[in-house]
Each structure stands twice: as structure tokens, then as C-alpha cells.
Amino acid sequence: MGTIYYGGSATPIHIDDRALAHLKVVVATKLRRGESFTLSWKHPEDEERGRSTIWLHPSIPLRFVFDEPESPELSREWLEELAQTANSSGGMMLVAEHIENGDDEPEDTSPQAVEVSRD
């Protein structure tokens, strides 16, 4: 489980390492271009129902921390899907990765929900 530390907030945002690796690529690309946008995610099932959104801006400090020392292999399709949501008027939405399981049905293996520490 990776973590995003955003701005001066003492509230870490916990995201699966694989999902975080993909988010990092898309977020860094947008911020490097000087683009501001929102990032939204659904709350995990063990938390109060709903979703959260943060405003990402190039001038606000942002740090990605991964539990795993090795970077995962990235999915071009997932990166493109995340980038497409980031470029929409609704902002970037953490969408699940779709993996073909050979049955012509995509398997949803990544959480769409993100845990936010309430310490």
C-alpha cells in the first residue's frame, strides 16, 4: 500500500502500489506541463460511503511513497484511461485496471477506493 502526501496536509492518502505507480505517471505528466486538475476516488467499503477529491496544482508539494522497492510493469491501457479522465472536465478519476482473463470479460483487480488516514 503506497501513500500520497499532498500539500501541508498531515493526512496521508493510501493507494495500492500498482495503482499509485500509474497515477504517478499521469499526474507527473500533467503537472510537468503546468496543468492543474482534480483527482477523485471512491471511499473504501470499510469507510463512510462517498468519494473524495483533491485539487492538484504544480506549486503544491506532492510526494509518492511506495511500499514495494521495485516499480511494477505499467499498463499502457490503464495509463491511457487515467489520462483520458484527467483531461476531462470532471477531472481525473481513479479507475480500476481492466485485465483480460481470457474469457472476454475484463477482470477488475485494482481497488477504485482509496484509504485516507484519519489520524
Secondary structure by P-SEA (a helix, b strand, c coil): cbbbbcccccbbbbccaaaaaaaaaaaaaaaaabbbbbbbbbccccccccbbbbbbcccbbbbbbbcccccccccaaaaaaaaaaaaccccccbbbbbbbccccccccccccbbbbbcc
